[in-house]
Amino acid sequence: MVSRVDRVRKTLMKELSDIIHRNVKDPRISGVVSITDIELSQDCRYAKVYISVYGSEEQQSNTMEALQDSAHQMQSLVNKRIRLRYTPELEFKMDNSLERGTRLTELLNKISKGEL
């Protein structure tokens, strides 16, 4: 049986992704931005949103800064889209796991070809 927290987490993930791509018009957001995971508290009041940004380190830091600056606006938009007693307070965290996985795959390919 799927818990309420899991259902809210999945819905929040979908809606935040849509909000970031369609509603947040900040020029500092660049590169490919994706939500990798959301940790939601049991009372659904706090959400840690893990973001992956494919781009340079400068693009990553600018994007994270822009997301933090527009967190209140996104929280308001989430409140309009999802009917919850409490709209979760959003905290954005950088998730570099996709980049680490890509680098690891590249290294394994080089090792298998005998380049390293």
C-alpha positions in Angstrom: 0.0 0.0 0.0 1.4 3.4 -1.0 1.5 5.9 1.9 0.1 9.4 1.7 3.6 10.8 1.9 4.7 8.9 -1.2 1.7 10.1 -3.1 2.3 13.7 -2.2 6.0 13.3 -2.9 5.4 12.0 -6.4 2.8 14.7 -7.2 5.1 17.4 -5.8 7.9 16.1 -7.9 5.8 16.3 -11.1 4.4 19.7 -10.3 7.7 21.3 -9.3 9.3 20.0 -12.5 6.6 21.7 -14.5 6.8 24.9 -12.5 10.6 25.1 -12.9 10.4 24.6 -16.7 7.3 26.7 -17.4 6.8 29.4 -14.7 10.2 30.3 -13.3 11.6 32.9 -15.8 15.0 33.5 -14.2 17.9 34.0 -16.7 20.3 32.4 -14.2 18.6 29.0 -14.7 20.6 27.4 -17.5 21.6 24.0 -18.5 19.4 20.9 -18.1 17.6 21.0 -14.8 15.9 18.0 -13.4 14.5 16.9 -10.0 16.2 13.7 -8.9 14.4 13.1 -5.6 12.3 14.8 -2.9 12.5 14.0 0.8 9.3 14.9 2.4 8.7 15.1 6.2 6.0 12.8 7.6 3.7 15.8 8.2 4.4 17.1 4.6 5.5 20.5 5.9 9.1 20.4 4.7 10.5 19.2 1.5 14.2 18.8 0.5 14.2 18.9 -3.3 17.3 17.3 -4.9 18.2 19.0 -8.2 20.6 17.9 -10.9 22.0 20.5 -13.3 23.9 19.4 -16.3 26.3 22.2 -17.1 29.4 23.9 -15.8 29.9 24.6 -12.1 29.1 28.2 -12.7 25.8 27.3 -14.3 25.1 24.9 -11.4 25.7 27.5 -8.7 23.7 30.2 -10.6 20.8 27.8 -11.1 20.8 26.8 -7.4 20.9 30.4 -6.3 18.0 31.2 -8.7 15.9 28.3 -7.4 16.5 29.3 -3.8 15.5 32.9 -4.6 12.3 31.8 -6.3 11.4 29.1 -3.7 8.6 31.2 -2.2 7.0 31.8 -5.6 7.2 28.1 -6.4 5.7 27.2 -3.0 2.8 29.6 -3.8 2.3 27.9 -7.2 2.4 24.5 -5.7 -0.3 25.6 -3.2 -2.6 26.6 -6.2 -2.0 23.3 -8.0 -2.1 20.8 -5.1 -4.8 21.0 -2.3 -3.0 20.3 0.9 -3.6 21.5 4.4 0.0 22.8 4.6 2.1 23.5 1.5 5.6 22.1 2.1 8.5 24.6 2.7 10.9 24.0 -0.1 14.7 23.6 0.3 16.8 22.9 -2.7 19.9 20.7 -2.6 22.4 19.9 -5.4 22.5 16.3 -6.5 25.7 15.4 -8.4 25.0 11.7 -8.6 24.1 11.8 -12.4 27.4 13.5 -13.2 29.4 11.1 -11.0 27.7 8.2 -12.7 28.5 9.6 -16.2 32.2 10.1 -15.2 32.3 6.5 -13.8 30.8 5.1 -16.9 33.4 7.0 -19.1 36.2 5.7 -16.9 35.0 2.1 -17.2 34.7 2.5 -21.0 38.3 3.8 -21.2 39.5 1.0 -19.0 37.8 -1.7 -21.1 39.3 -0.2 -24.3 42.8 -0.2 -22.7 43.2 3.6 -22.7 43.9 3.8 -19.0 
